[in-house]
Each structure stands twice: as C-alpha cells, then as structure tokens.
Amino acid sequence: MVWTAELYPSKVRATATCWSTGAGRISSALSPIVFGYFVANKMYYGVYITMALFFWIACGLVYWLGIETKGRSLEDVGAA
C-alpha cells in the first residue's frame, strides 16, 4: 500500500513524508533482526504471523484513516 505525498496536506507534506520514510527505514533495518531471531529459535511460523499481522494493521489504518481519491482533484480532497 502506498500513500502518495500529494495526499498529505500542504502544510505538513514535507514532515509527513520524512516521518513515513523514516518509519520504513527503521522497519527495514529491524526486520532482519526479528526474523533472524525467529529462525534461530526454530519459530518459522513467527515470520509469517509477523508479516500477516503488520499487513492487516496497515490495511486497517488505510481503511479507517484513508480517504477515497478516485475521480477527485487534490483541491477536493483538501491536499492542495
């Protein structure tokens, strides 16, 4: 799922983009450590459960916090 920078309000666009990029970098740095722990302890299902859990958290956030932008201009969604 991608939340494009154009959908952030103009006043916070740079800050929101930096926070989302930072969160992605932190999670990509921590995931090998977490998954390595699961594999080292023979908890192979932990890898799949963790990925599924965070996928569903992301789906829920987009469902409850996201806005429909199909066929609408940036002015209509309040991002411009």
Secondary structure by P-SEA (a helix, b strand, c coil): ccccccccccccaaaaaaaaaaaaaaaaaaaaaaaaaaaaacccaaaaaaaaaaaaaaaaaaaacccccccccccccccc
